[in-house]
Amino acid sequence: MNRITARHGTPVAGLEPLGLTHTFPTAAELAKADLDGLGLTTARTATIQRFSQAVDADEIRLDRSVGLDDLVASINAVKGLGPWTAHYLALRLGERDAFPESDLDLRNAMVPGSTVSTADVRAAAEPWRPWRGGRGHAPVDARPPRGAGAHRGTRARVRQLGLFEGTALAVDSTFATATRTHLDERSWIDVMPNGSRAATSSFSAC
């Protein structure tokens, strides 16, 4: 993303102290942009340009003017994109019931030590409607650390996905409600009923 922005974005003066130098190119600009030499595969480049063309043509609406089902269907219609991508994009747009049920981290976190099926994740999430986006992040957020730097990796993934805040569900043999204590507007600590810390999370750019 940084390389695309640097090559095709519009420079903005005065924001360097914030780490910002360019605005991201518009859909129309990206649809015809030269993406060679940016480390993208041919297939990924084609998918980005097809997606950009669809956005520019209003075939995909990113302004919250359509419902979740219509948004997901329009994204799925782009060759190279599927439900996983569509639901994560919907989460970033603020669709609180978006739920990437096939996500491997979710499937691994539902039952420690095993990977459950997508169908099982879908069934477990049904009671969370219409707030699956807020509840679905918790198994990923609260999964046990796996080696040095595991917590850092978890926080990075939460930032990347832009998942919503909600009641934390921590994973042990069952789901349990954790207490969320906000440190500031961008970070919090989830604590299990037994007093153990389930997760510490921080949003940097959601």
Phi, psi and omega in degrees: 000318180298321181290322176296316181296317181297323183278319190243356179281174179258124180298141178233121183277150172091356183253007182304321179301338179268003181080016181247135180230334185220155165272154180286145180298152177290167178300319180296320179291318183289330182298331182243012184286150174277111182254009178295144176080011180257008178086011179266144174288163178300319181294319181291321177300315180296322180294316178301317182287324175295317178298315180298319178298319180293321178294316181296328180272005182064021173282334171241123182255121182252021184251016180067022180271354176235158180286171183301313183299317180292321179297312180298318180297320181292324178288319179298335182288346179276125178301128180102350178244153182215191185300322180301309179296318183298317182288325177292322176296319178298322176300316181294334179275352177104012178281104188287347177258002176297141187206105181282078190297339180271000183302129185294324179297318176298315182294325178286328187275342184298318178227113183305134176086002180213164178246114182276166182282160176301322179298322179292320177297316180300316181294319180296331184275349183303318180294346182276348179302142001264034184238033184298328180298324180282326182275331187291339181285339191294317178300324177290316183296326190255005182297149182298146178294147180236082176090177183299137177082005183297319180295322178298320179295320179297315180297321180297322181291320178299317179297318183297318186277339180064036184289157187276154172288155177181182176299127183282138173245118181263151184259120164227233175282339176221178174273141178223145180280129178256160178264128181259125176246120181279129175276321173200193185290348184242356184216159182201170175235133174258128183238131180286162179303332179276003177096352180281150179278124180275320182193150171237123187232154180214130176265132177251328183202064181262000000 
